[in-house]
């Protein structure tokens, strides 16, 4: 069995998306070493779709499992979100893992309410930054684990709730101005959660050295070509209950196809696909 890894160390988002204070890398390395001891080879610096292509993998191997995750960060989708001081939250966490100098400056805004946003905020705090977490809804609506929110605030992050991003402007001094509209929560439909509605005239402008966008990630399906024959629907490979795609020898799992988007579900997907691949190669069918 061979694992193709695009980075210089194994673990994917467990290593490059979760700070070491939450998941110590020696513990991760111990698990990886055990996997290697079973005879698994890991090839680093391999970008599937370029080197090797999926067609090449299907030629060289009896079965292929795709678990490329969600590497493409969503943009803020407001004017000015291409400003050089608007940073990708996952990229910031990966740079921290690699020990790179983050150069965030003194004042940092983290936009988002999920665990990546909390990790980015705490990473910045631990580098001496003043951090505002800017979220369009209320704290109670944040998808981050409650303990992650509490710990980010306990470490000094200021939570700015009900703030709808409007635009990013250049501050003229190496930083950026972040402009948002204060909002109120409005119950539009019975049984559904309230939605933020901008309060007329309640516009706030704050100057930051860095603005970290952490509002979610999407897949990068550039490695799939029409000739590969893998059916894709709504930016996800279509799979059955075992993870098998429309190509009988190609399987997929993890965040690439799983709506839960957590490590435990991704690992469970891998287990199910491994059993299905074992049955396939053993001629046992489903």
N, C-alpha and C positions, 0 to 999 in steps of 0.2 A: 504494500500500500504506500502511496506517495501523496504527500500534502504539498500543494503549491501555494506559497506565501509571498505576497508582494513586498512585505516589509522586511526589516533586517532581523527581527526577532518574532517568535511565535506568540499566539494568543489573541490576535485580532483586537476587537474592542475591549476584551478583558484587560489587555495590556495598554493599548493606546487610547482607550476611551474612559477608563476608570483610574483615578489617581491611586498611587501606591499606598496612601494612608488608608484607603478603603479596601484595597485588595493587594496585599504585599506581594511583590514580584517573586520572592523566593518560594512562596506557596504555589504560585502559578507555574514557576519553573519545575517544581517537584512533580506536578501533574504531567507537564510536558515530557519530562525525563522518563516517567513511567510509560507514557505512550510510545516514546522512542524505543524503550526496552522491549516492546512487543514486536519490533521490527518495522515500525513506521519510519519512512524517510521524509524529511522536510527539505524542500528546495526553496531557498530564499530569493528575493528579487525577481519573482516570476509573476508577471502581469498577464493573467489569462485573457485571451482575446488578441494579445499582441505576441507574447512569447511565453507559453505556447497558445495557439488558438484552440477553441473548443473542438474543432474538427480534428486537430492533431491529437488532442487528448482522447477522443473517441476512437482514433486509430490505434493508439498506443496502449489503451487500457480497456478492460472488459466492461467497466462501469465508471461513471463519473458522478460525483456529488458536488453540487454548486451551493456554496454558502458564503456569498460575497458581501452580505450585510447591506448597510445603508450608508455608503461613504460620502454621498453628495449632500452637503449642508444646504438647507433652504436659506434664501436671502430674505432680508427684511421686507422686500417688495415695496419700498417707498423711494421717492426721489432721493438720490445721493447715497443709496446703499452700497455703491461701488467705491465709496471714499476709502483711501488706503488705511484709515484708522478703524474701519469696520472689519472685524476679524471673525473668522469661523471658529465657533466654540470647540468643535471636535479637533480642529487643527491645533488650537491652543493646548488642549489636553495632550495631544500626541507630541507636541514640541516639548511640553513639560516632562513627559515620559523619557524623551531622548536626552534630557538634560540641557536643552538649548536655552539661551537667554531669550526670555519672552518679550522684554522691552515694552511693557504695557503702559508705563508711565505711572503717575500718582493716582489720578481719578479714573475709575473704570465703571462703565455701565454694562451690565449683562442683561440681555433682552431674552426673556423666556421664563417658563415656569416648570420645566422638567428636571430630571436628575442631571442631565448634561449641563443645564444652566447652573444648578447648585454646585456641581463639581468645578465648573469654570470660575464661579464666584469664590469658592473656598481656595482654589488654586491661586487666584489673584490676591486674595487676602493674605495668604501665607507668603506672598512675595512683597508684602508691605503696602499694598494698594488700598485705597478707599473705594469701596464697592457699593454701587446701587444696583439692585435687581429690579428691573422694570418689567411689569407684567400687565397685560391688557385686562385681566379679570381680577378676582379676589384671591387672597391666599387660600381660602377654602376650595377654590376651583383648580388650584395648581396640580398638575399630574405628578409632580415629584413626590417621593416618599415623604411623609410628614416629618420623620426624624431628620431627613436631609435638609428640609426647610428650617427646622428648629436649630440644627447645628450651624447652618450658614448664618443665621441671624445671631446666634450665640457668639460666633467668631467675629461679628462686627458688620455684617452686610445689612444695608438699609433696604427694606422692601418698599417699592413704590407700586401700589396697586392701582387698578383701573386707569391705565395709561395706554392710549392707543397711539402707536408710532405714526408720525406724519411725514417727517423727512430728516435727512442728515445734511448739515451744512459745514463747510470748511470754516474753522475758527480763525484762520490766518496766523496762528502761532504754533502750528505743528499738531494741533488737536482737531476735534470736531465738535460741533454743536448738535445735540440730539433734541429734536422737537417732537413733543407728543401732545395729545389732547386728553385732558382729564375726562373720565367717563362715569356714567352711572349705570347700574345694572337694571335691566328692564326685563320683566317677565312677559315674553311675547306669546308663548304658547303654553297652555296648561300641560304639566307633566314633563316639560323640558326645562333645562337649566337656563337661567337668565342670560341675556347677552349684553355686552357693553355697548352703550350708546354715547357718542361724544356729547359733552356739555357745551353748548354754544359759547364761544369766546374764552373757554377755559384752556388756553394753550400755554404750555410750559416749555421753556428752552433751558437746557443745561449744557455746560461745556465739559467735555471729557477728553482725556488723553487717548483712550481706546474705548470702542464700543464692541462688545462681543455678542455676536448673533448666535443664539442657542435656541432656536424655535423649532428644531426638528431636522431630520435628514431623510433623503430619499435614495433609491437604488441608482446604480450606474450600470445600465444594461448594454453598454457599447460592445461588450465582449460577445453578445449574441447577434448573429447575422440571420437573415432570412433563410439562408441555405442550411443553417443548423437544425431548423424544423421544430424548435422549442416554442410551443404556443405561449404567448404572453397576453395577459389581460389586465388592464388597469395597472400597468407597469410592474406586474409580477408574473413570473412563470407559473403556469397553471399546473397544479399537482394533485394527485389523489391522496388517500389517507396515509399512504406509506411514504409520500414524498416523490413518487415517480412522476415525471413530466410526460408530455406527449411523445417524447422519444423514449422507448422502452429501457434503454441503458443509461439514461440521464436522469438524475434525481436532484432535488433542490430542497433547501430548508433554512431554518434560522430566520433572521430579520428580513431576508430577501423575499420570503413568502409568508411569514408568520405575523399576524396582526398584533400579537402580544408584545413583541419587541423587547424581550428580556432574555438574559443569559440562560436561565433555567429552561425556558421553552425552546431556545435554540439547541441546547444540549439534548433535550428530549427528541427534537426533530432528527438530530444526528443518529441517535440510538434507533429510532424507528426505521430510518433509511438504511442503516447498516444491516439490520435484520432482513429487510426486504432485498437488499443487494446480495446478502449471503444466500437467501432462498433462490434468487434469480440465477446466480452463478452455480448453485448446486443443482439446478434443474428442477426445483421443487415448486416453482410458480408462486402465487400468492398464498 
